[in-house]
């Protein structure tokens, strides 16, 4: 198999060398070339024909955003990974880049103490993303019409499973997990939620500190419901959405007749903190059969273990389909394990979630469905 060709774009000589050295340690990756700014990178693209581009967020001459826009004009499907600083400005620009079509991002390591440690951390973060994004890009490019990767197939599966395992009881919480491609998926579904949505929503999006706060603020501006970064002790109320803060696991815990958020610094799971598995497990313990889990686009298998516990507790699970996912890792693992009650395209999934929630709410008296007082979990 031909190696994955990567074009590294960064205005720092030191960073370019560290990135190139880190990537070159993997035999499946080849450095196609490097560039000190966006203009040089664009001039090299036709000749180098990279499979992936790593793109510095902040550069002179032509910024990362400006370069990304031009790359998307030339090649809408080419995987582009932004290389971002852990600053408010860097986080804001990165979120802009994701909205404009960047495939994923990696944050620059800080305070590592040595170039060797920095190189190792970049290897750990960047190489899996390069490989996962290239696998997805190749799969899409090689998939003929009507294949399992095609949208028509996802829609067919969705129709077949639409009535599968619908609980006769009410749904009292929606728990969402996402990773690679998740910010754009959340931006597509959360603003579509009606203002009178009758249950709370809890979300894990794999992101570092600061990024999660800015993501919540952006989504709030676009949405009718209240969307905030999770905080210790916050009470879950109907129609509110909470996004787990970066570097904290977010869980839910019943306290008498209310449910509150609890933040922990337990070790990462699946190399993630926050982790979807941690949230889903706590939702299964607290809500049991009255929970609806949603697994969106993402790399890896985070959410699979938690989804098993949700299903064992009697809850429902729907996942995003392959055709609309940036990487069909997390939702694909859940679907392949036979845990999904439905597989839906991104444009369909929130409507399906709302349909299930509202159907369950209609079985209850209007006043009971809107009180926010929660029954004991059913196992």
C-alpha positions in Angstrom: 0.0 0.0 0.0 1.3 3.4 -0.9 2.3 5.6 2.1 0.2 8.5 3.2 1.7 11.7 1.8 1.6 14.7 4.2 2.2 18.3 3.4 3.3 20.2 6.6 2.5 24.0 6.6 3.8 26.1 9.5 5.7 29.4 9.7 8.0 28.1 12.4 11.2 26.3 11.3 11.3 24.4 14.6 7.7 23.4 14.5 8.0 22.2 10.9 10.9 20.0 11.8 9.3 18.6 14.9 6.1 17.8 12.9 8.0 16.2 10.0 10.2 14.2 12.4 7.2 13.0 14.4 5.2 11.9 11.3 8.2 10.3 9.6 8.6 7.8 12.5 5.6 5.9 11.1 6.4 3.7 8.1 2.9 4.3 6.7 3.5 8.0 6.4 5.7 9.9 4.0 6.5 13.7 4.2 5.5 15.0 0.8 6.9 18.4 1.6 6.7 21.4 3.9 5.9 25.1 3.5 6.6 28.2 5.6 3.3 29.9 4.7 -0.1 29.3 3.0 0.9 30.9 -0.3 3.9 28.6 -0.7 1.8 25.6 0.3 -0.9 26.4 -2.3 1.8 26.7 -5.0 3.2 23.3 -4.1 -0.1 21.4 -3.9 -0.5 20.4 -7.6 3.0 19.1 -7.8 3.2 17.3 -4.4 -0.4 15.9 -4.5 -0.6 15.3 -0.7 -3.1 13.0 0.9 -3.3 15.1 4.0 -2.3 18.7 4.9 -1.4 19.9 8.4 -2.0 23.6 8.6 -0.9 26.1 11.2 -3.8 28.3 12.4 -1.8 31.5 12.7 0.7 32.4 9.9 1.9 35.6 8.2 1.4 36.3 4.5 -1.7 34.0 4.2 -3.4 32.9 7.4 -4.5 29.3 8.1 -8.1 30.3 7.5 -7.3 31.9 4.2 -5.3 28.9 3.1 -8.0 26.5 4.2 -10.6 28.4 2.1 -8.3 28.1 -1.0 -7.6 24.4 -0.4 -11.3 23.7 -0.2 -11.8 25.5 -3.5 -9.2 23.2 -5.0 -10.1 20.0 -3.3 -13.3 19.9 -1.1 -12.5 16.4 0.3 -8.7 16.6 1.0 -8.2 16.0 4.8 -6.9 19.1 6.5 -5.7 19.0 10.1 -5.3 22.4 11.8 -2.4 22.8 14.2 -3.6 25.1 16.9 -2.3 26.9 20.1 -4.1 26.4 23.4 -5.0 30.1 23.6 -8.4 31.9 23.4 -7.5 33.3 19.9 -6.1 29.9 18.7 -9.2 28.1 19.9 -11.6 30.6 18.3 -9.7 30.4 15.0 -9.7 26.6 15.1 -13.5 26.5 15.6 -13.8 28.9 12.6 -11.6 26.5 10.6 -13.7 23.5 11.5 -16.9 25.4 10.4 -15.2 26.2 7.1 -14.4 22.6 6.4 -11.2 21.6 8.3 -11.3 17.9 9.0 -9.8 18.0 12.5 -7.3 19.8 14.7 -4.3 19.1 17.0 -3.3 21.4 19.8 0.4 22.4 20.1 2.0 20.8 23.2 3.1 23.3 25.8 5.4 23.0 28.8 6.7 19.6 27.8 10.3 20.5 28.8 12.0 19.0 25.7 11.7 18.7 22.0 11.7 14.9 22.3 8.7 15.0 24.6 7.0 17.4 22.3 7.7 15.1 19.3 6.2 12.1 21.2 3.0 14.0 22.1 2.6 15.1 18.5 3.0 11.5 17.4 0.4 10.4 19.9 -2.1 13.0 18.8 -1.4 13.5 15.1 -0.6 10.1 13.6 -3.9 8.4 14.5 -5.8 11.4 13.0 -3.8 11.3 9.7 -4.4 7.6 9.3 -8.1 7.7 10.2 -8.9 10.6 8.0 -7.1 9.1 5.0 -8.9 5.8 5.5 -12.2 7.5 5.4 -11.2 9.6 2.4 -10.1 6.5 0.5 -13.2 4.6 1.4 -15.4 7.4 0.1 -13.4 7.8 -3.1 -13.5 4.0 -3.8 -17.1 3.5 -2.9 -19.4 3.0 -5.9 -22.9 4.3 -5.9 -25.2 2.1 -3.8 -22.4 0.9 -1.6 -22.6 0.8 2.2 -20.8 4.2 2.3 -23.4 5.8 0.1 -26.1 8.1 1.6 -28.9 6.0 0.0 -27.7 3.0 1.9 -27.7 4.9 5.2 -31.2 6.1 4.5 -32.4 2.5 3.7 -30.9 1.2 7.0 -32.6 4.1 8.8 -36.0 3.3 7.4 -35.6 -0.4 8.2 -34.6 0.3 11.8 -36.9 3.2 12.4 -39.4 1.3 14.6 -36.8 -1.0 16.2 -36.8 -1.3 20.0 -38.9 1.9 20.7 -39.4 2.0 24.5 -43.0 2.3 25.7 -41.7 4.4 28.7 -40.8 8.0 28.6 -37.4 9.4 27.8 -36.0 11.7 30.5 -32.5 12.6 29.2 -30.6 12.7 25.9 -26.9 11.9 26.2 -24.7 12.7 23.1 -21.1 11.6 22.4 -18.9 13.0 19.6 -15.3 13.4 18.5 -13.8 14.1 15.1 -16.3 16.1 13.1 -18.4 16.6 16.2 -18.4 20.4 16.4 -20.0 20.7 13.0 -22.4 17.8 13.7 -23.5 19.5 17.0 -23.8 22.8 15.1 -26.2 21.1 12.7 -28.4 19.4 15.3 -28.5 21.4 18.5 -29.8 24.7 16.9 -32.6 22.6 15.4 -34.0 21.7 18.8 -37.3 23.3 19.6 -37.4 25.7 22.6 -39.9 23.6 24.5 -37.8 20.4 24.3 -39.0 18.4 27.3 -35.8 16.8 28.6 -32.2 17.9 29.4 -29.3 17.1 27.1 -25.8 16.2 28.2 -22.9 16.2 25.7 -19.3 14.9 25.6 -17.3 16.4 22.7 -13.6 15.5 22.8 -11.9 18.9 23.2 -9.4 20.5 25.5 -10.1 23.2 28.0 -11.1 26.6 26.6 -12.3 25.0 23.4 -15.3 23.5 25.1 -16.4 26.8 26.6 -16.1 28.6 23.3 -18.0 25.8 21.5 -20.8 26.1 24.0 -20.9 29.8 23.6 -21.1 29.6 19.8 -23.8 26.9 19.9 -25.8 29.0 22.4 -25.9 32.0 20.0 -27.4 29.8 17.3 -29.9 27.9 19.4 -33.3 28.4 21.0 -32.4 26.2 24.0 -29.8 27.1 26.7 -26.4 25.6 26.0 -23.6 25.9 28.5 -20.3 24.3 29.5 -20.9 21.9 32.4 -20.2 23.0 35.9 -20.0 21.1 39.2 -23.4 20.8 40.9 -25.5 22.2 38.0 -29.0 20.9 38.1 -30.3 19.3 34.9 -33.5 21.0 33.7 -35.7 20.3 30.8 -34.6 22.1 27.6 -31.1 22.8 28.8 -27.9 21.3 27.2 -24.6 20.9 29.0 -21.2 20.3 27.2 -18.5 18.5 29.3 -15.6 20.9 30.1 -12.2 20.0 28.6 -10.0 17.8 30.8 -12.9 16.8 33.1 -15.1 13.7 33.0 -18.7 14.8 33.3 -21.2 12.5 35.0 -24.8 12.8 36.3 -25.9 11.9 39.8 -29.3 11.8 41.4 -29.8 13.9 44.6 -33.3 13.3 46.0 -35.6 14.4 43.2 -33.1 16.3 41.0 -30.1 15.2 38.9 -26.9 17.2 39.1 -23.7 17.3 37.1 -20.5 16.0 38.8 -17.1 16.7 37.4 -14.1 14.4 38.1 -10.4 14.1 37.3 -10.4 10.4 37.1 -7.8 9.0 34.6 -8.6 9.3 30.9 -10.5 6.5 29.2 -9.8 5.7 25.6 -7.1 8.4 25.9 -9.9 10.9 26.5 -11.0 13.2 29.3 -13.9 13.9 29.0 -14.9 10.5 27.8 -18.2 9.4 26.3 -18.1 6.1 28.1 -17.9 7.8 31.5 -20.9 9.9 30.8 -23.0 7.1 29.3 -22.3 4.8 32.3 -23.5 7.5 34.7 -26.6 8.1 32.6 -27.3 4.4 32.6 -27.0 4.2 36.4 -29.1 7.4 37.0 -31.8 7.2 34.3 -31.8 3.5 33.3 -34.5 2.8 30.6 -35.5 6.4 30.4 -32.2 7.4 28.6 -31.6 8.0 24.9 -28.0 7.9 23.8 -26.7 9.5 20.6 -23.3 8.6 19.1 -22.1 11.1 16.5 -19.1 11.1 14.2 -15.7 10.4 15.8 -12.5 8.5 15.7 -11.9 5.4 17.9 -14.3 3.4 20.1 -15.2 5.8 22.9 -18.9 5.3 23.7 -19.0 1.6 22.9 -18.6 0.4 26.5 -21.0 3.0 27.7 -23.6 2.2 25.0 -23.5 -1.5 26.1 -24.4 -0.4 29.7 -27.2 2.0 28.4 -28.7 -0.9 26.4 -28.4 -3.3 29.4 -30.3 -0.7 31.5 -33.1 -0.6 28.8 -32.2 2.7 27.2 -32.3 3.5 23.5 -29.4 4.4 21.2 -29.2 6.0 17.8 -26.0 6.7 15.8 -24.9 8.9 12.9 -24.6 7.1 9.6 -21.3 6.5 7.8 -22.0 8.8 4.8 -22.4 11.9 6.9 -19.6 11.1 9.4 -16.1 12.6 9.1 -14.9 9.4 10.7 -17.2 6.4 11.2 -15.3 5.1 14.2 -17.4 5.7 17.3 -20.8 5.4 15.7 -19.6 2.5 13.5 -18.4 0.5 16.5 -21.8 0.9 18.2 -23.7 0.0 15.1 -21.4 -3.0 14.4 -22.0 -4.3 17.9 -25.7 -4.4 17.2 -26.4 -1.8 19.9 -28.0 0.9 17.6 -31.8 1.2 17.4 -31.4 3.4 14.4 -28.7 4.7 12.0 -29.4 8.1 10.5 -27.8 10.7 8.3 -26.9 14.0 10.0 -29.8 15.8 8.5 -32.2 13.2 10.0 -30.8 12.4 13.4 -32.1 15.3 15.4 -35.6 14.9 13.9 -35.4 11.2 15.0 -34.3 12.1 18.5 -37.1 14.6 18.8 -39.6 12.1 17.4 -38.6 9.5 20.1 -38.6 12.1 22.9 -41.9 13.7 22.0 -43.5 10.3 21.4 -42.5 9.2 24.9 -43.7 12.6 26.3 -47.1 12.2 24.7 -47.7 9.1 26.7 -47.5 11.1 30.0 -49.8 13.8 31.2 -48.6 17.2 30.1 -47.9 18.5 33.6 -45.8 15.5 34.6 -43.7 15.6 31.4 -42.8 19.2 32.1 -42.1 19.2 35.8 -38.5 18.0 35.6 -39.2 15.7 38.5 -37.7 12.4 37.6 -38.8 8.9 38.4 -36.4 6.2 39.6 -34.4 4.4 36.9 -35.9 1.2 35.5 -33.6 -1.8 35.2 
